[in-house]
Amino acid sequence: MLSGFTTSFEEPSILMGDYAQSDRSMTLTKQFRGLELSQPVRLLEARPERATLQATNPTLVPLLEGSVTLHSQAFSTSIVGRVKNMNYTDGIFHLADFSVQDWKQRQSERVQPKEPTYITLRCRQKEARLCLEDISTIGMGVFAGSDIHRSIRVQPGLMVHLDFQVFLYPFENLEGRILYYHRVGQSVEKLGLRLYPSSKQRRSLEQYIAFRRQEILDEVSQIYSQRLEPHGIEYQYF
């Protein structure tokens, strides 16, 4: 989980340069469908403005696009970089555009729903409609229209009740507490909620998350297999 973003260039650049002299382990993390997928990576070359690395898990190579996060005991903080020039055959890629972000290990595994999932939030005899972004056994991220403030006075610490269904698992009157909210678009708010499920609700959440996790991992394997398939004849002349 990432928080506390800064665009300082010098610090991550220095760290990457110093890492060339270090033999400590380095781990790469990439989010996909809500899951945090991690793997060890090999550092082949480090320069202040660019690093060359090799992924050790070929299955995850097709997912390494855009930004990824590096963690190491040699770093005072986590380093974020943008993947450049990925070689899908040997997993070698360049990392550039460094920045620093604070990163904390998640307390609970999180997944995104496969299909759009809508939630009814109830508080003080009023209701609001939300869209689920991701969910774990202890929390969820949701999106709401900015008009939610007209119907419900949203604020951190507010206790609410939630009704929704994910896959075959219905949840009624699931208790939650708003942790934060902030504007993410001209008319969209993102809310983070802490969940307080009953024993039965927690078992259902665990079952759904395990099911959805495997579904996401199957999708990862499928993406990798598609990358390995030879292109059809239509790619041979263009």
Secondary structure, 3 states (H helix, E strand, C coil): CEEEEECCCHHHHHHHHHHCCCCCCEEEEEEECCEEEEEEEEEEEECCCCEEEEECCHHHHHHCCCEEEEEECCCCCEEEEEEECCCCCCCEEEEEEEEEEEECCCCCCCECCCCCCEEEEEECCEEEEEEEEEECCCEEEEEEECCHHHHCCCCCCCEEEEEEEECCEEEEEEEEEEEEEEECCCCEEEEEEEEECCHHHHHHHHHHHHHHHHHHHHHHHHHHHHHHCCCCHHHCCC
